[in-house]
């Protein structure tokens, strides 16, 4: 019984000539149904994406600068003075409970 079902499926696949041609025909007919945006709308949306990307870039650069300043001023200078304990104490007191 199971063999009969397998044979039927194989026969159905073999009996369908032009499957690939029909797939392409259906594919292009579906593409004709798509509503494409106008050129001006694409330009506006591209501008919005670029603007958001630039704003995000500036925010990330600001955070990077602040973290770099914090690293240079509070960690490197204080540790290079030889007072590692003072640097850790300053971080714990002034860093809002930040522990290393």
Secondary structure as UniProt FT lines:
FT   HELIX           2..14
FT   TURN            17..18
FT   HELIX           19..33
FT   HELIX           39..70
FT   HELIX           71..76
FT   HELIX           77..80
FT   TURN            81..82
FT   HELIX           84..94
FT   TURN            95..96
//
